[in-house]
Amino acid sequence: MNKIDYPALTSYLFWSELKSDMNKFMLGALWWVLEPALYVAVFYFLFAELRGRADFALVLVCGIVTWQWLIGIITSGASSVLKKKNLVQNFRVHPFAFPVVILLVNTFKYGVVLSFAIALFIWKDAFNPGTAVDFGLWFSAAIITAFSYAVLFSVATPFFPDLQMVISRAAMLMMFLSGVIFPISQMSPEAQALLYWNPFAHLIEGVRDLLLYGEAGDRQKLLIILVSHIPILLISYTLLSRLRGEIPKRLV
């Protein structure tokens, strides 16, 4: 049996997934920017008067763009093995390749959309970036956290397909609990004490600090988030490897 060239396979699947995403609708890649813009518009008109903040629109842009990246990795990654069941069944491809492709595609899209967001911040004279080192720490924590859950759920969905629906519905609730719409730092001490147990709350707050306020964020907490999710990723990968032979049977 020929050995699978995983770098070549990953590259092919990446471009295939990207092309499929762009060809899905008439406006193609424009939806990468339009979708978060629509979310920002809706939530701004719903809640701007409640917040009473001049920079609320920019806070929303920063939060929603980043949240869609993180939750996109998790939700699409969770179903990635199911969607590529023909490859899993017929070519003995390691299922870990599929959440990796989802990670790359969503991160590429995030880079494009974030570039537009930064251009908006510059235009509004609100771009006040932190250091590259701090951004690197935040990015590492964000990508490892989202990817660890994507791989973990990708192990479970072939055995419990309904989990996809649970994840999809939980995503909207988590958006509110992660400070995407309302910054948690402006909530009551009681709410903060509860919601800051959510790692995504620190990630959303961290990107705002880095892009809008020129602050490093809480480096210690970001480091804790990063380190605590590495074991989750490693355990998920191990489970995916050990169940590699069983998963194709569940995809019939």
Secondary structure, 3 states (H helix, E strand, C coil): CCCCCHHHHHHHHHHHHHHHHHHCCCCCCHHHHHHHHHHHHHHHHHHHHHHCCCCHHHHHHHHHHHHHHHHHHHHHHHCHHHHCHHHHHHHCCCCCHHHHHHHHHHHHHHHHHHHHHHHHHHHCCCCCCCCHHHHHHHHHHHHHHHHHHHHHHHHHCCCCCCHHHHHHHHHHHHHHHCCCCCCHHHCCHHHHHHHCCCHHHHHHHHHHHHHHCCCCCCHHHHHHHHHHHHHHHHHHHHHHHHCCCCHHHHCC
